[in-house]
Structures are given as C-alpha cells and as structure tokens.
Amino acid sequence: MQLRMYDLSKAQCETCWNEYGTGCIELIQKNPYSIMRIKGIGFESCDRIADIIDFVLKGTKPGVTKEGKPAKGKIDLDPKV
C-alpha cells in the first residue's frame, strides 16, 4: 500500500483508506495535515509525512527530452531517494 511509505501503521493506513478512499494519497500529498482528524494521527505524524514529501521533492528534477529540453510530465528522481 502506497500509504506505508509515509511511515503510517497498517491500522492508520486502513483507516485513512476507508475514510478517504482512492483520493487519500493525493490528499496527503497536497496537505499532509488534513488527516489529523483520524484517530492516532496527530501533528507529529503529519509533520513527519511533510518531511518525507519535502525530502522526495528535493530529490527530483525535471526530466529532459532527447534534444535536452525540459520534458513535460517527466521527472528524474535522485537514486539516493
């Protein structure tokens, strides 16, 4: 489950999935603090999720085409991430 990458427990992932359905991943990516209303997910958990998202975003850069121009819809992820 993709939610586990945010360091949530299995029970928290299931609750989040049941509450928000397939939109929960996008919701978390847009605003990780929006899931604080779920039991067991407080500010510290949401702050940790925000840090994970920040770390990943800092490790990405726009992809390039064969011509060396920025590619639309393609990113390159740093292998360290």
Legacy VTK file of the C-alpha trace (Angstrom):
# vtk DataFile Version 3.0
C-alpha trace
ASCII
DATASET POLYDATA
POINTS 81 float
0.000 0.000 0.000
1.449 3.372 -1.017
0.403 4.927 2.260
3.002 2.880 4.121
5.757 4.972 2.525
4.588 7.798 4.786
5.542 5.780 7.872
1.947 5.178 8.937
0.982 1.983 10.739
-1.118 -0.621 8.969
-4.147 0.384 11.049
-3.644 4.092 10.251
-3.336 3.290 6.544
-6.532 1.245 6.606
-8.419 3.961 8.480
-7.182 6.637 6.085
-8.088 4.484 3.077
-11.562 3.752 4.488
-12.144 7.432 5.257
-10.879 8.981 2.009
-10.754 6.104 -0.492
-8.540 6.356 -3.546
-8.202 10.112 -3.061
-6.316 9.759 0.222
-2.852 9.682 -1.372
-3.475 12.859 -3.354
-4.999 14.470 -0.268
-1.900 13.681 1.804
0.438 14.908 -0.925
-1.415 18.222 -1.167
-1.821 18.738 2.581
-0.447 16.099 4.965
-2.037 17.888 7.923
-5.528 17.227 6.559
-5.541 13.695 8.020
-5.056 14.811 11.629
-8.727 14.093 12.316
-8.017 10.361 12.008
-7.573 8.749 15.414
-3.914 8.137 16.175
-2.616 10.606 13.591
-1.539 13.811 15.248
0.560 16.818 14.384
3.856 14.951 14.813
2.799 12.211 12.381
1.645 14.780 9.834
4.850 16.765 10.286
6.874 13.587 9.629
4.836 12.972 6.460
5.505 16.556 5.340
9.244 15.977 5.911
9.139 12.806 3.790
7.351 14.639 0.968
9.839 17.516 1.202
12.786 15.102 1.051
11.434 13.388 -2.059
10.598 16.656 -3.819
14.094 17.996 -3.169
15.460 14.845 -4.814
13.582 15.385 -8.076
14.321 17.490 -11.101
12.569 17.936 -14.429
13.337 15.233 -16.950
14.757 16.119 -20.346
13.951 15.068 -23.886
16.469 13.590 -26.311
17.054 17.130 -27.520
17.991 18.250 -23.996
14.848 20.318 -23.465
12.692 20.055 -20.329
10.209 17.213 -20.683
6.578 17.751 -19.765
5.320 15.204 -17.289
8.675 13.503 -16.719
10.871 13.779 -13.668
14.204 12.287 -12.724
14.489 11.033 -9.180
17.826 11.110 -7.397
18.830 7.465 -6.719
19.501 8.391 -3.064
15.766 8.944 -2.561
LINES 1 82
81 0 1 2 3 4 5 6 7 8 9 10 11 12 13 14 15 16 17 18 19 20 21 22 23 24 25 26 27 28 29 30 31 32 33 34 35 36 37 38 39 40 41 42 43 44 45 46 47 48 49 50 51 52 53 54 55 56 57 58 59 60 61 62 63 64 65 66 67 68 69 70 71 72 73 74 75 76 77 78 79 80
